Amino acid sequence: MAGGMGGRGGLPMARRVRLGGVEDDCPARHCWVSGAADDEGVKRPGLLVEWRAAGHGGWEGRVVYVARLRAGTWALVEEWVAASLLTPR
């Protein structure tokens, strides 16, 4: 993942596990999603489940998170998001 998300020890988020956690085969990782669908300007906690190469040479992550899409209600959102909008903390 050249030029993608750095982080602890320079490892891509897709290859990291929680500090103190036990490494396993589960590809899902916690992340923070900027530019969420509700456009409230806050980062939403999400679950990164997959990476893919984007057409422009970068990377995109498939994430699942909850956003406020209607007044007073929350909805589950699943979407491909540019790696630049995903952070591990």
PDB file of N, CA, C and O in Angstrom:
ATOM      1  N   MET A   1       0.831  -1.179   0.000  1.00  0.00           N
ATOM      2  CA  MET A   1       0.000   0.000   0.000  1.00  0.00           C
ATOM      3  C   MET A   1       0.873   1.239   0.000  1.00  0.00           C
ATOM      4  O   MET A   1       0.822   2.028   0.943  1.00  0.00           O
ATOM      5  N   ALA A   2       1.633   1.416  -0.986  1.00  0.00           N
ATOM      6  CA  ALA A   2       2.539   2.558  -1.066  1.00  0.00           C
ATOM      7  C   ALA A   2       1.758   3.854  -1.085  1.00  0.00           C
ATOM      8  O   ALA A   2       0.778   3.990  -1.818  1.00  0.00           O
ATOM      9  N   GLY A   3       2.196   4.805  -0.276  1.00  0.00           N
ATOM     10  CA  GLY A   3       1.555   6.107  -0.243  1.00  0.00           C
ATOM     11  C   GLY A   3       0.207   6.083   0.449  1.00  0.00           C
ATOM     12  O   GLY A   3      -0.461   7.113   0.530  1.00  0.00           O
ATOM     13  N   GLY A   4      -0.205   4.927   0.950  1.00  0.00           N
ATOM     14  CA  GLY A   4      -1.492   4.819   1.624  1.00  0.00           C
ATOM     15  C   GLY A   4      -1.366   5.252   3.062  1.00  0.00           C
ATOM     16  O   GLY A   4      -0.660   6.207   3.384  1.00  0.00           O
ATOM     17  N   MET A   5      -2.042   4.555   3.899  1.00  0.00           N
ATOM     18  CA  MET A   5      -2.081   4.932   5.295  1.00  0.00           C
ATOM     19  C   MET A   5      -0.874   4.390   6.021  1.00  0.00           C
ATOM     20  O   MET A   5      -0.655   3.179   6.037  1.00  0.00           O
ATOM     21  N   GLY A   6      -0.103   5.243   6.610  1.00  0.00           N
ATOM     22  CA  GLY A   6       1.031   4.820   7.410  1.00  0.00           C
ATOM     23  C   GLY A   6       0.543   4.353   8.756  1.00  0.00           C
ATOM     24  O   GLY A   6      -0.399   3.565   8.835  1.00  0.00           O
ATOM     25  N   GLY A   7       1.153   4.816   9.797  1.00  0.00           N
ATOM     26  CA  GLY A   7       0.676   4.471  11.122  1.00  0.00           C
ATOM     27  C   GLY A   7       1.788   3.890  11.946  1.00  0.00           C
ATOM     28  O   GLY A   7       2.967   4.097  11.659  1.00  0.00           O
ATOM     29  N   ARG A   8       1.415   3.169  12.963  1.00  0.00           N
ATOM     30  CA  ARG A   8       2.393   2.570  13.862  1.00  0.00           C
ATOM     31  C   ARG A   8       3.390   1.718  13.100  1.00  0.00           C
ATOM     32  O   ARG A   8       3.002   0.783  12.400  1.00  0.00           O
ATOM     33  N   GLY A   9       4.662   2.031  13.227  1.00  0.00           N
ATOM     34  CA  GLY A   9       5.709   1.231  12.618  1.00  0.00           C
ATOM     35  C   GLY A   9       5.673   1.224  11.098  1.00  0.00           C
ATOM     36  O   GLY A   9       6.340   0.394  10.482  1.00  0.00           O
ATOM     37  N   GLY A  10       4.914   2.125  10.469  1.00  0.00           N
ATOM     38  CA  GLY A  10       4.839   2.172   9.021  1.00  0.00           C
ATOM     39  C   GLY A  10       4.020   1.051   8.408  1.00  0.00           C
ATOM     40  O   GLY A  10       4.009   0.897   7.187  1.00  0.00           O
ATOM     41  N   LEU A  11       3.332   0.262   9.231  1.00  0.00           N
ATOM     42  CA  LEU A  11       2.517  -0.822   8.695  1.00  0.00           C
ATOM     43  C   LEU A  11       1.167  -0.292   8.232  1.00  0.00           C
ATOM     44  O   LEU A  11       0.575   0.553   8.905  1.00  0.00           O
ATOM     45  N   PRO A  12       0.670  -0.773   7.095  1.00  0.00           N
ATOM     46  CA  PRO A  12      -0.656  -0.372   6.655  1.00  0.00           C
ATOM     47  C   PRO A  12      -1.708  -0.857   7.660  1.00  0.00           C
ATOM     48  O   PRO A  12      -1.524  -1.882   8.317  1.00  0.00           O
ATOM     49  N   MET A  13      -2.798  -0.115   7.769  1.00  0.00           N
ATOM     50  CA  MET A  13      -3.842  -0.473   8.709  1.00  0.00           C
ATOM     51  C   MET A  13      -4.357  -1.890   8.461  1.00  0.00           C
ATOM     52  O   MET A  13      -4.704  -2.600   9.404  1.00  0.00           O
ATOM     53  N   ALA A  14      -4.407  -2.294   7.213  1.00  0.00           N
ATOM     54  CA  ALA A  14      -4.919  -3.620   6.875  1.00  0.00           C
ATOM     55  C   ALA A  14      -4.088  -4.744   7.485  1.00  0.00           C
ATOM     56  O   ALA A  14      -4.572  -5.869   7.605  1.00  0.00           O
ATOM     57  N   ARG A  15      -2.845  -4.458   7.871  1.00  0.00           N
ATOM     58  CA  ARG A  15      -1.957  -5.504   8.398  1.00  0.00           C
ATOM     59  C   ARG A  15      -1.718  -5.369   9.899  1.00  0.00           C
ATOM     60  O   ARG A  15      -1.002  -6.177  10.491  1.00  0.00           O
ATOM     61  N   ARG A  16      -2.326  -4.332  10.525  1.00  0.00           N
ATOM     62  CA  ARG A  16      -2.115  -4.094  11.945  1.00  0.00           C
ATOM     63  C   ARG A  16      -3.181  -4.765  12.793  1.00  0.00           C
ATOM     64  O   ARG A  16      -4.280  -5.043  12.312  1.00  0.00           O
ATOM     65  N   VAL A  17      -2.868  -5.017  14.017  1.00  0.00           N
ATOM     66  CA  VAL A  17      -3.848  -5.480  15.005  1.00  0.00           C
ATOM     67  C   VAL A  17      -3.791  -4.528  16.188  1.00  0.00           C
ATOM     68  O   VAL A  17      -2.829  -3.774  16.339  1.00  0.00           O
ATOM     69  N   ARG A  18      -4.803  -4.560  17.011  1.00  0.00           N
ATOM     70  CA  ARG A  18      -4.816  -3.696  18.190  1.00  0.00           C
ATOM     71  C   ARG A  18      -3.593  -3.969  19.050  1.00  0.00           C
ATOM     72  O   ARG A  18      -3.137  -5.107  19.163  1.00  0.00           O
ATOM     73  N   LEU A  19      -3.069  -2.910  19.655  1.00  0.00           N
ATOM     74  CA  LEU A  19      -1.965  -3.088  20.589  1.00  0.00           C
ATOM     75  C   LEU A  19      -2.423  -4.006  21.707  1.00  0.00           C
ATOM     76  O   LEU A  19      -3.496  -3.811  22.279  1.00  0.00           O
ATOM     77  N   GLY A  20      -1.622  -4.995  22.016  1.00  0.00           N
ATOM     78  CA  GLY A  20      -1.954  -5.921  23.078  1.00  0.00           C
ATOM     79  C   GLY A  20      -2.916  -7.012  22.644  1.00  0.00           C
ATOM     80  O   GLY A  20      -3.203  -7.925  23.418  1.00  0.00           O
ATOM     81  N   GLY A  21      -3.416  -6.933  21.430  1.00  0.00           N
ATOM     82  CA  GLY A  21      -4.354  -7.935  20.941  1.00  0.00           C
ATOM     83  C   GLY A  21      -3.625  -9.145  20.404  1.00  0.00           C
ATOM     84  O   GLY A  21      -2.402  -9.134  20.258  1.00  0.00           O
ATOM     85  N   VAL A  22      -4.365 -10.168  20.116  1.00  0.00           N
ATOM     86  CA  VAL A  22      -3.805 -11.385  19.549  1.00  0.00           C
ATOM     87  C   VAL A  22      -4.046 -11.374  18.056  1.00  0.00           C
ATOM     88  O   VAL A  22      -5.175 -11.172  17.611  1.00  0.00           O
ATOM     89  N   GLU A  23      -2.996 -11.590  17.273  1.00  0.00           N
ATOM     90  CA  GLU A  23      -3.130 -11.591  15.825  1.00  0.00           C
ATOM     91  C   GLU A  23      -3.945 -12.809  15.395  1.00  0.00           C
ATOM     92  O   GLU A  23      -3.718 -13.918  15.879  1.00  0.00           O
ATOM     93  N   ASP A  24      -4.884 -12.597  14.494  1.00  0.00           N
ATOM     94  CA  ASP A  24      -5.677 -13.696  13.941  1.00  0.00           C
ATOM     95  C   ASP A  24      -5.912 -13.426  12.458  1.00  0.00           C
ATOM     96  O   ASP A  24      -5.346 -12.486  11.902  1.00  0.00           O
ATOM     97  N   ASP A  25      -6.727 -14.228  11.829  1.00  0.00           N
ATOM     98  CA  ASP A  25      -6.954 -14.087  10.397  1.00  0.00           C
ATOM     99  C   ASP A  25      -8.071 -13.116  10.039  1.00  0.00           C
ATOM    100  O   ASP A  25      -8.355 -12.917   8.858  1.00  0.00           O
ATOM    101  N   CYS A  26      -8.706 -12.513  11.028  1.00  0.00           N
ATOM    102  CA  CYS A  26      -9.814 -11.598  10.761  1.00  0.00           C
ATOM    103  C   CYS A  26      -9.288 -10.331  10.084  1.00  0.00           C
ATOM    104  O   CYS A  26      -8.427  -9.654  10.644  1.00  0.00           O
ATOM    105  N   PRO A  27      -9.790  -9.996   8.887  1.00  0.00           N
ATOM    106  CA  PRO A  27      -9.288  -8.824   8.170  1.00  0.00           C
ATOM    107  C   PRO A  27      -9.878  -7.501   8.658  1.00  0.00           C
ATOM    108  O   PRO A  27      -9.368  -6.440   8.297  1.00  0.00           O
ATOM    109  N   ALA A  28     -10.928  -7.534   9.461  1.00  0.00           N
ATOM    110  CA  ALA A  28     -11.608  -6.309   9.903  1.00  0.00           C
ATOM    111  C   ALA A  28     -10.749  -5.541  10.896  1.00  0.00           C
ATOM    112  O   ALA A  28     -10.103  -6.127  11.764  1.00  0.00           O
ATOM    113  N   ARG A  29     -10.752  -4.215  10.753  1.00  0.00           N
ATOM    114  CA  ARG A  29      -9.991  -3.333  11.626  1.00  0.00           C
ATOM    115  C   ARG A  29     -10.836  -2.111  11.960  1.00  0.00           C
ATOM    116  O   ARG A  29     -11.601  -1.622  11.129  1.00  0.00           O
ATOM    117  N   HIS A  30     -10.685  -1.625  13.192  1.00  0.00           N
ATOM    118  CA  HIS A  30     -11.343  -0.379  13.573  1.00  0.00           C
ATOM    119  C   HIS A  30     -10.705   0.775  12.803  1.00  0.00           C
ATOM    120  O   HIS A  30      -9.501   0.758  12.545  1.00  0.00           O
ATOM    121  N   CYS A  31     -11.489   1.758  12.443  1.00  0.00           N
ATOM    122  CA  CYS A  31     -10.958   2.964  11.801  1.00  0.00           C
ATOM    123  C   CYS A  31     -11.880   4.138  12.125  1.00  0.00           C
ATOM    124  O   CYS A  31     -12.970   3.958  12.667  1.00  0.00           O
ATOM    125  N   TRP A  32     -11.430   5.324  11.788  1.00  0.00           N
ATOM    126  CA  TRP A  32     -12.240   6.533  11.876  1.00  0.00           C
ATOM    127  C   TRP A  32     -12.486   7.017  10.458  1.00  0.00           C
ATOM    128  O   TRP A  32     -11.562   7.069   9.646  1.00  0.00           O
ATOM    129  N   VAL A  33     -13.729   7.372  10.157  1.00  0.00           N
ATOM    130  CA  VAL A  33     -14.138   7.775   8.815  1.00  0.00           C
ATOM    131  C   VAL A  33     -14.400   9.280   8.795  1.00  0.00           C
ATOM    132  O   VAL A  33     -15.303   9.766   9.476  1.00  0.00           O
ATOM    133  N   SER A  34     -13.616  10.011   8.019  1.00  0.00           N
ATOM    134  CA  SER A  34     -13.859  11.434   7.794  1.00  0.00           C
ATOM    135  C   SER A  34     -14.773  11.559   6.584  1.00  0.00           C
ATOM    136  O   SER A  34     -14.786  10.675   5.729  1.00  0.00           O
ATOM    137  N   GLY A  35     -15.527  12.630   6.500  1.00  0.00           N
ATOM    138  CA  GLY A  35     -16.401  12.834   5.344  1.00  0.00           C
ATOM    139  C   GLY A  35     -17.538  11.832   5.300  1.00  0.00           C
ATOM    140  O   GLY A  35     -17.930  11.382   4.224  1.00  0.00           O
ATOM    141  N   ALA A  36     -18.068  11.482   6.455  1.00  0.00           N
ATOM    142  CA  ALA A  36     -19.156  10.498   6.528  1.00  0.00           C
ATOM    143  C   ALA A  36     -20.391  10.985   5.766  1.00  0.00           C
ATOM    144  O   ALA A  36     -20.533  12.170   5.463  1.00  0.00           O
ATOM    145  N   ALA A  37     -21.263  10.048   5.472  1.00  0.00           N
ATOM    146  CA  ALA A  37     -22.451  10.335   4.664  1.00  0.00           C
ATOM    147  C   ALA A  37     -23.353  11.404   5.275  1.00  0.00           C
ATOM    148  O   ALA A  37     -24.057  12.099   4.543  1.00  0.00           O
ATOM    149  N   ASP A  38     -23.348  11.550   6.598  1.00  0.00           N
ATOM    150  CA  ASP A  38     -24.208  12.564   7.213  1.00  0.00           C
ATOM    151  C   ASP A  38     -23.636  13.968   7.101  1.00  0.00           C
ATOM    152  O   ASP A  38     -24.327  14.937   7.415  1.00  0.00           O
ATOM    153  N   ASP A  39     -22.393  14.101   6.661  1.00  0.00           N
ATOM    154  CA  ASP A  39     -21.763  15.395   6.392  1.00  0.00           C
ATOM    155  C   ASP A  39     -21.854  16.363   7.571  1.00  0.00           C
ATOM    156  O   ASP A  39     -22.086  17.558   7.387  1.00  0.00           O
ATOM    157  N   GLU A  40     -21.667  15.831   8.796  1.00  0.00           N
ATOM    158  CA  GLU A  40     -21.708  16.677   9.986  1.00  0.00           C
ATOM    159  C   GLU A  40     -20.330  17.185  10.385  1.00  0.00           C
ATOM    160  O   GLU A  40     -20.196  17.910  11.370  1.00  0.00           O
ATOM    161  N   GLY A  41     -19.309  16.810   9.627  1.00  0.00           N
ATOM    162  CA  GLY A  41     -17.965  17.316   9.887  1.00  0.00           C
ATOM    163  C   GLY A  41     -17.253  16.656  11.053  1.00  0.00           C
ATOM    164  O   GLY A  41     -16.266  17.192  11.557  1.00  0.00           O
ATOM    165  N   VAL A  42     -17.736  15.502  11.490  1.00  0.00           N
ATOM    166  CA  VAL A  42     -17.064  14.768  12.561  1.00  0.00           C
ATOM    167  C   VAL A  42     -16.635  13.411  12.044  1.00  0.00           C
ATOM    168  O   VAL A  42     -17.228  12.874  11.109  1.00  0.00           O
ATOM    169  N   LYS A  43     -15.597  12.858  12.660  1.00  0.00           N
ATOM    170  CA  LYS A  43     -15.175  11.508  12.294  1.00  0.00           C
ATOM    171  C   LYS A  43     -16.112  10.511  12.952  1.00  0.00           C
ATOM    172  O   LYS A  43     -16.474  10.659  14.120  1.00  0.00           O
ATOM    173  N   ARG A  44     -16.500   9.499  12.198  1.00  0.00           N
ATOM    174  CA  ARG A  44     -17.370   8.445  12.716  1.00  0.00           C
ATOM    175  C   ARG A  44     -16.545   7.180  12.912  1.00  0.00           C
ATOM    176  O   ARG A  44     -15.721   6.849  12.059  1.00  0.00           O
ATOM    177  N   PRO A  45     -16.749   6.462  14.023  1.00  0.00           N
ATOM    178  CA  PRO A  45     -16.053   5.186  14.186  1.00  0.00           C
ATOM    179  C   PRO A  45     -16.586   4.191  13.172  1.00  0.00           C
ATOM    180  O   PRO A  45     -17.792   4.125  12.932  1.00  0.00           O
ATOM    181  N   GLY A  46     -15.691   3.417  12.580  1.00  0.00           N
ATOM    182  CA  GLY A  46     -16.113   2.471  11.561  1.00  0.00           C
ATOM    183  C   GLY A  46     -15.340   1.174  11.631  1.00  0.00           C
ATOM    184  O   GLY A  46     -14.410   1.016  12.422  1.00  0.00           O
ATOM    185  N   LEU A  47     -15.746   0.264  10.791  1.00  0.00           N
ATOM    186  CA  LEU A  47     -15.095  -1.031  10.664  1.00  0.00           C
ATOM    187  C   LEU A  47     -14.624  -1.166   9.225  1.00  0.00           C
ATOM    188  O   LEU A  47     -15.433  -1.203   8.298  1.00  0.00           O
ATOM    189  N   LEU A  48     -13.305  -1.239   9.043  1.00  0.00           N
ATOM    190  CA  LEU A  48     -12.692  -1.424   7.730  1.00  0.00           C
ATOM    191  C   LEU A  48     -12.681  -2.915   7.437  1.00  0.00           C
ATOM    192  O   LEU A  48     -12.116  -3.693   8.206  1.00  0.00           O
ATOM    193  N   VAL A  49     -13.297  -3.321   6.337  1.00  0.00           N
ATOM    194  CA  VAL A  49     -13.402  -4.748   6.057  1.00  0.00           C
ATOM    195  C   VAL A  49     -12.654  -5.201   4.801  1.00  0.00           C
ATOM    196  O   VAL A  49     -12.473  -6.401   4.593  1.00  0.00           O
ATOM    197  N   GLU A  50     -12.217  -4.256   3.963  1.00  0.00           N
ATOM    198  CA  GLU A  50     -11.559  -4.658   2.715  1.00  0.00           C
ATOM    199  C   GLU A  50     -10.836  -3.463   2.095  1.00  0.00           C
ATOM    200  O   GLU A  50     -11.253  -2.319   2.276  1.00  0.00           O
ATOM    201  N   TRP A  51      -9.759  -3.731   1.370  1.00  0.00           N
ATOM    202  CA  TRP A  51      -9.028  -2.720   0.596  1.00  0.00           C
ATOM    203  C   TRP A  51      -9.134  -3.047  -0.887  1.00  0.00           C
ATOM    204  O   TRP A  51      -9.268  -4.211  -1.263  1.00  0.00           O
ATOM    205  N   ARG A  52      -9.074  -2.019  -1.727  1.00  0.00           N
ATOM    206  CA  ARG A  52      -8.936  -2.226  -3.166  1.00  0.00           C
ATOM    207  C   ARG A  52      -8.153  -1.049  -3.744  1.00  0.00           C
ATOM    208  O   ARG A  52      -8.150   0.053  -3.196  1.00  0.00           O
ATOM    209  N   ALA A  53      -7.492  -1.320  -4.868  1.00  0.00           N
ATOM    210  CA  ALA A  53      -6.780  -0.260  -5.579  1.00  0.00           C
ATOM    211  C   ALA A  53      -7.806   0.615  -6.284  1.00  0.00           C
ATOM    212  O   ALA A  53      -8.736   0.110  -6.913  1.00  0.00           O
ATOM    213  N   ALA A  54      -7.636   1.924  -6.178  1.00  0.00           N
ATOM    214  CA  ALA A  54      -8.537   2.870  -6.841  1.00  0.00           C
ATOM    215  C   ALA A  54      -7.985   3.186  -8.228  1.00  0.00           C
ATOM    216  O   ALA A  54      -6.786   3.034  -8.463  1.00  0.00           O
ATOM    217  N   GLY A  55      -8.828   3.615  -9.134  1.00  0.00           N
ATOM    218  CA  GLY A  55      -8.431   3.904 -10.504  1.00  0.00           C
ATOM    219  C   GLY A  55      -7.374   4.988 -10.630  1.00  0.00           C
ATOM    220  O   GLY A  55      -6.650   5.013 -11.625  1.00  0.00           O
ATOM    221  N   HIS A  56      -7.259   5.881  -9.661  1.00  0.00           N
ATOM    222  CA  HIS A  56      -6.315   6.998  -9.725  1.00  0.00           C
ATOM    223  C   HIS A  56      -4.962   6.674  -9.105  1.00  0.00           C
ATOM    224  O   HIS A  56      -4.150   7.573  -8.886  1.00  0.00           O
ATOM    225  N   GLY A  57      -4.713   5.392  -8.819  1.00  0.00           N
ATOM    226  CA  GLY A  57      -3.430   4.979  -8.263  1.00  0.00           C
ATOM    227  C   GLY A  57      -3.397   4.919  -6.752  1.00  0.00           C
ATOM    228  O   GLY A  57      -2.404   4.480  -6.173  1.00  0.00           O
ATOM    229  N   GLY A  58      -4.459   5.351  -6.104  1.00  0.00           N
ATOM    230  CA  GLY A  58      -4.516   5.291  -4.642  1.00  0.00           C
ATOM    231  C   GLY A  58      -5.240   4.037  -4.179  1.00  0.00           C
ATOM    232  O   GLY A  58      -5.366   3.063  -4.921  1.00  0.00           O
ATOM    233  N   TRP A  59      -5.711   4.080  -2.942  1.00  0.00           N
ATOM    234  CA  TRP A  59      -6.425   2.954  -2.352  1.00  0.00           C
ATOM    235  C   TRP A  59      -7.759   3.408  -1.785  1.00  0.00           C
ATOM    236  O   TRP A  59      -7.928   4.571  -1.420  1.00  0.00           O
ATOM    237  N   GLU A  60      -8.699   2.482  -1.715  1.00  0.00           N
ATOM    238  CA  GLU A  60      -9.993   2.720  -1.103  1.00  0.00           C
ATOM    239  C   GLU A  60     -10.267   1.590  -0.121  1.00  0.00           C
ATOM    240  O   GLU A  60      -9.873   0.445  -0.341  1.00  0.00           O
ATOM    241  N   GLY A  61     -10.952   1.935   0.969  1.00  0.00           N
ATOM    242  CA  GLY A  61     -11.341   0.933   1.943  1.00  0.00           C
ATOM    243  C   GLY A  61     -12.853   0.792   1.979  1.00  0.00           C
ATOM    244  O   GLY A  61     -13.581   1.784   1.928  1.00  0.00           O
ATOM    245  N   ARG A  62     -13.316  -0.440   2.068  1.00  0.00           N
ATOM    246  CA  ARG A  62     -14.756  -0.671   2.247  1.00  0.00           C
ATOM    247  C   ARG A  62     -15.020  -0.633   3.746  1.00  0.00           C
ATOM    248  O   ARG A  62     -14.484  -1.441   4.505  1.00  0.00           O
ATOM    249  N   VAL A  63     -15.852   0.313   4.158  1.00  0.00           N
ATOM    250  CA  VAL A  63     -16.110   0.519   5.575  1.00  0.00           C
ATOM    251  C   VAL A  63     -17.599   0.438   5.883  1.00  0.00           C
ATOM    252  O   VAL A  63     -18.455   0.665   5.027  1.00  0.00           O
ATOM    253  N   VAL A  64     -17.867   0.111   7.120  1.00  0.00           N
ATOM    254  CA  VAL A  64     -19.226   0.100   7.654  1.00  0.00           C
ATOM    255  C   VAL A  64     -19.208   1.013   8.871  1.00  0.00           C
ATOM    256  O   VAL A  64     -18.338   0.885   9.733  1.00  0.00           O
ATOM    257  N   TYR A  65     -20.165   1.936   8.946  1.00  0.00           N
ATOM    258  CA  TYR A  65     -20.254   2.849  10.079  1.00  0.00           C
ATOM    259  C   TYR A  65     -21.694   3.314  10.220  1.00  0.00           C
ATOM    260  O   TYR A  65     -22.530   3.058   9.353  1.00  0.00           O
ATOM    261  N   VAL A  66     -21.972   3.997  11.314  1.00  0.00           N
ATOM    262  CA  VAL A  66     -23.316   4.506  11.567  1.00  0.00           C
ATOM    263  C   VAL A  66     -23.296   6.022  11.381  1.00  0.00           C
ATOM    264  O   VAL A  66     -22.396   6.703  11.873  1.00  0.00           O
ATOM    265  N   ALA A  67     -24.297   6.547  10.664  1.00  0.00           N
ATOM    266  CA  ALA A  67     -24.393   7.983  10.417  1.00  0.00           C
ATOM    267  C   ALA A  67     -25.819   8.448  10.677  1.00  0.00           C
ATOM    268  O   ALA A  67     -26.769   7.673  10.562  1.00  0.00           O
ATOM    269  N   ARG A  68     -25.956   9.723  11.031  1.00  0.00           N
ATOM    270  CA  ARG A  68     -27.269  10.309  11.264  1.00  0.00           C
ATOM    271  C   ARG A  68     -27.809  10.802   9.907  1.00  0.00           C
ATOM    272  O   ARG A  68     -27.453  11.891   9.457  1.00  0.00           O
ATOM    273  N   LEU A  69     -28.652  10.012   9.269  1.00  0.00           N
ATOM    274  CA  LEU A  69     -29.146  10.357   7.941  1.00  0.00           C
ATOM    275  C   LEU A  69     -30.485  11.083   7.977  1.00  0.00           C
ATOM    276  O   LEU A  69     -30.831  11.783   7.025  1.00  0.00           O
ATOM    277  N   ARG A  70     -31.232  10.930   9.044  1.00  0.00           N
ATOM    278  CA  ARG A  70     -32.486  11.665   9.234  1.00  0.00           C
ATOM    279  C   ARG A  70     -32.478  12.211  10.656  1.00  0.00           C
ATOM    280  O   ARG A  70     -31.823  11.648  11.534  1.00  0.00           O
ATOM    281  N   ALA A  71     -33.187  13.284  10.884  1.00  0.00           N
ATOM    282  CA  ALA A  71     -33.217  13.898  12.218  1.00  0.00           C
ATOM    283  C   ALA A  71     -33.617  12.872  13.272  1.00  0.00           C
ATOM    284  O   ALA A  71     -34.681  12.259  13.187  1.00  0.00           O
ATOM    285  N   GLY A  72     -32.752  12.694  14.264  1.00  0.00           N
ATOM    286  CA  GLY A  72     -33.051  11.813  15.379  1.00  0.00           C
ATOM    287  C   GLY A  72     -32.891  10.328  15.114  1.00  0.00           C
ATOM    288  O   GLY A  72     -33.139   9.527  16.015  1.00  0.00           O
ATOM    289  N   THR A  73     -32.487   9.924  13.912  1.00  0.00           N
ATOM    290  CA  THR A  73     -32.309   8.499  13.641  1.00  0.00           C
ATOM    291  C   THR A  73     -30.943   8.248  13.026  1.00  0.00           C
ATOM    292  O   THR A  73     -30.373   9.111  12.359  1.00  0.00           O
ATOM    293  N   TRP A  74     -30.436   7.060  13.263  1.00  0.00           N
ATOM    294  CA  TRP A  74     -29.137   6.648  12.762  1.00  0.00           C
ATOM    295  C   TRP A  74     -29.329   5.505  11.791  1.00  0.00           C
ATOM    296  O   TRP A  74     -30.267   4.720  11.927  1.00  0.00           O
ATOM    297  N   ALA A  75     -28.449   5.406  10.814  1.00  0.00           N
ATOM    298  CA  ALA A  75     -28.534   4.340   9.818  1.00  0.00           C
ATOM    299  C   ALA A  75     -27.152   3.738   9.585  1.00  0.00           C
ATOM    300  O   ALA A  75     -26.134   4.421   9.701  1.00  0.00           O
ATOM    301  N   LEU A  76     -27.135   2.461   9.257  1.00  0.00           N
ATOM    302  CA  LEU A  76     -25.900   1.771   8.929  1.00  0.00           C
ATOM    303  C   LEU A  76     -25.513   2.103   7.496  1.00  0.00           C
ATOM    304  O   LEU A  76     -26.334   1.996   6.585  1.00  0.00           O
ATOM    305  N   VAL A  77     -24.267   2.504   7.297  1.00  0.00           N
ATOM    306  CA  VAL A  77     -23.755   2.873   5.976  1.00  0.00           C
ATOM    307  C   VAL A  77     -22.605   1.936   5.631  1.00  0.00           C
ATOM    308  O   VAL A  77     -21.727   1.689   6.458  1.00  0.00           O
ATOM    309  N   GLU A  78     -22.615   1.420   4.416  1.00  0.00           N
ATOM    310  CA  GLU A  78     -21.483   0.646   3.901  1.00  0.00           C
ATOM    311  C   GLU A  78     -21.069   1.317   2.602  1.00  0.00           C
ATOM    312  O   GLU A  78     -21.894   1.512   1.710  1.00  0.00           O
ATOM    313  N   GLU A  79     -19.788   1.674   2.492  1.00  0.00           N
ATOM    314  CA  GLU A  79     -19.329   2.333   1.272  1.00  0.00           C
ATOM    315  C   GLU A  79     -17.824   2.200   1.105  1.00  0.00           C
ATOM    316  O   GLU A  79     -17.093   1.915   2.053  1.00  0.00           O
ATOM    317  N   TRP A  80     -17.380   2.417  -0.136  1.00  0.00           N
ATOM    318  CA  TRP A  80     -15.951   2.498  -0.449  1.00  0.00           C
ATOM    319  C   TRP A  80     -15.527   3.940  -0.224  1.00  0.00           C
ATOM    320  O   TRP A  80     -16.145   4.867  -0.748  1.00  0.00           O
ATOM    321  N   VAL A  81     -14.464   4.124   0.560  1.00  0.00           N
ATOM    322  CA  VAL A  81     -13.998   5.453   0.944  1.00  0.00           C
ATOM    323  C   VAL A  81     -12.515   5.568   0.606  1.00  0.00           C
ATOM    324  O   VAL A  81     -11.755   4.618   0.797  1.00  0.00           O
ATOM    325  N   ALA A  82     -12.107   6.723   0.107  1.00  0.00           N
ATOM    326  CA  ALA A  82     -10.682   6.961  -0.194  1.00  0.00           C
ATOM    327  C   ALA A  82      -9.849   6.756   1.070  1.00  0.00           C
ATOM    328  O   ALA A  82     -10.248   7.171   2.158  1.00  0.00           O
ATOM    329  N   ALA A  83      -8.700   6.119   0.922  1.00  0.00           N
ATOM    330  CA  ALA A  83      -7.815   5.857   2.064  1.00  0.00           C
ATOM    331  C   ALA A  83      -7.461   7.133   2.811  1.00  0.00           C
ATOM    332  O   ALA A  83      -7.237   7.090   4.021  1.00  0.00           O
ATOM    333  N   SER A  84      -7.404   8.259   2.127  1.00  0.00           N
ATOM    334  CA  SER A  84      -7.062   9.528   2.771  1.00  0.00           C
ATOM    335  C   SER A  84      -8.119   9.965   3.786  1.00  0.00           C
ATOM    336  O   SER A  84      -7.847  10.830   4.618  1.00  0.00           O
ATOM    337  N   LEU A  85      -9.314   9.386   3.733  1.00  0.00           N
ATOM    338  CA  LEU A  85     -10.381   9.736   4.676  1.00  0.00           C
ATOM    339  C   LEU A  85     -10.481   8.745   5.827  1.00  0.00           C
ATOM    340  O   LEU A  85     -11.377   8.862   6.663  1.00  0.00           O
ATOM    341  N   LEU A  86      -9.579   7.774   5.886  1.00  0.00           N
ATOM    342  CA  LEU A  86      -9.590   6.763   6.936  1.00  0.00           C
ATOM    343  C   LEU A  86      -8.345   6.900   7.807  1.00  0.00           C
ATOM    344  O   LEU A  86      -7.232   7.038   7.299  1.00  0.00           O
ATOM    345  N   THR A  87      -8.544   6.862   9.103  1.00  0.00           N
ATOM    346  CA  THR A  87      -7.416   6.911  10.031  1.00  0.00           C
ATOM    347  C   THR A  87      -7.606   5.847  11.108  1.00  0.00           C
ATOM    348  O   THR A  87      -8.734   5.468  11.422  1.00  0.00           O
ATOM    349  N   PRO A  88      -6.490   5.365  11.675  1.00  0.00           N
ATOM    350  CA  PRO A  88      -6.593   4.336  12.704  1.00  0.00           C
ATOM    351  C   PRO A  88      -7.033   4.867  14.057  1.00  0.00           C
ATOM    352  O   PRO A  88      -7.477   4.087  14.899  1.00  0.00           O
ATOM    353  N   ARG A  89      -6.923   6.193  14.299  1.00  0.00           N
ATOM    354  CA  ARG A  89      -7.336   6.777  15.581  1.00  0.00           C
ATOM    355  C   ARG A  89      -8.088   8.059  15.345  1.00  0.00           C
ATOM    356  O   ARG A  89      -8.521   8.705  16.299  1.00  0.00           O
TER     357      ARG A  89
END
